[in-house]
Amino acid sequence: MASYTLPVHRIGDGMGYFGFSSSLAMSTGSVARLWLLYEQGFGALIAASFFTILTIFSLVLLIRVLAPQAAMHSRNVQPSSKENSVIGEPCSPSEDRGVVALILYS
């Protein structure tokens, strides 16, 4: 899912940053959880978890609304365009193989 928003020539960099941020979030999240539990108590941990989940859902909804619009405007394509199967409707299976080959061998 994350690779669909990246330009083909920068996909290695983008996936590297994605992996790094995932690792960093898992390690710092565990430390922050333990600190919050031992220093502030279980109630603070539950409250922080609730607000974190609420923030994440809000950001996901915002990204799902804004990202497709920004991608369509930057590429100057219509939502039903066949040139870009990521934004528009899916292409036929023969066209999909050409797109996959283009991405893999470029």
C-alpha positions in Angstrom: 0.0 0.0 0.0 2.8 2.4 0.9 4.6 1.8 -2.4 1.6 2.9 -4.5 2.2 6.5 -3.5 5.9 6.6 -4.4 7.4 7.4 -7.8 8.9 4.4 -9.5 12.5 5.9 -9.5 12.3 6.6 -5.7 10.7 3.4 -4.5 13.8 2.0 -2.9 14.3 5.2 -0.8 10.6 5.3 0.1 10.5 1.7 1.2 13.7 2.2 3.3 12.2 5.1 5.1 8.9 3.2 5.6 10.8 0.2 7.2 13.0 2.5 9.3 10.0 4.4 10.7 8.1 1.2 11.4 11.1 -0.2 13.4 11.6 3.1 15.2 7.9 3.3 16.2 7.9 -0.3 17.5 11.0 0.3 19.7 10.1 3.7 21.1 6.5 2.7 21.6 7.5 -0.2 23.8 9.7 2.1 25.9 7.1 4.8 26.2 4.4 2.3 27.2 6.6 0.8 30.0 7.5 4.3 31.3 3.9 5.4 31.3 2.7 2.2 33.0 5.3 2.4 35.8 5.5 6.1 36.4 1.8 7.2 35.8 -0.2 4.0 36.3 -2.7 1.9 34.3 -5.3 4.6 34.0 -2.9 7.0 32.2 -1.8 4.1 29.9 -5.4 3.5 28.9 -6.1 7.2 28.4 -2.9 7.6 26.3 -3.8 4.5 24.2 -7.3 5.9 23.6 -6.0 9.3 22.4 -3.3 7.7 20.3 -5.9 5.4 18.5 -8.2 8.4 18.0 -5.4 10.4 16.5 -4.3 7.6 14.2 -7.9 7.1 12.9 -8.3 10.8 12.3 -5.0 10.9 10.3 -5.9 7.8 8.3 -9.2 9.3 7.3 -7.6 12.6 6.4 -5.0 10.9 4.3 -7.6 8.8 2.5 -9.5 11.9 1.5 -6.5 14.2 0.6 -4.0 11.7 -1.0 -6.1 10.6 -4.0 -7.0 14.2 -4.8 -3.4 15.3 -4.7 -2.2 12.4 -6.8 -4.8 13.2 -9.5 -4.0 16.9 -9.6 -0.2 16.3 -9.8 -0.5 13.8 -12.6 -3.3 15.6 -14.5 -5.4 12.4 -15.0 -9.0 11.9 -14.6 -10.3 9.3 -12.1 -11.4 6.9 -14.9 -8.2 7.2 -16.9 -6.7 3.9 -18.2 -3.1 5.3 -18.2 -2.7 5.1 -14.5 -4.2 2.0 -13.0 -3.3 3.0 -9.4 -5.7 5.9 -9.4 -8.2 5.0 -12.1 -10.1 1.8 -12.9 -8.1 -1.4 -13.2 -6.6 -2.3 -16.6 -7.1 -5.6 -18.4 -4.8 -8.4 -17.3 -2.5 -8.0 -20.4 -2.0 -4.3 -19.6 -1.3 -5.2 -16.0 1.6 -7.4 -17.0 3.1 -4.6 -19.0 2.9 -2.3 -16.1 4.5 -4.8 -13.7 7.3 -5.5 -16.2 7.9 -1.8 -16.6 8.1 -1.3 -12.8 10.3 -4.4 -12.3 12.8 -3.7 -15.1 13.2 0.0 -14.9 
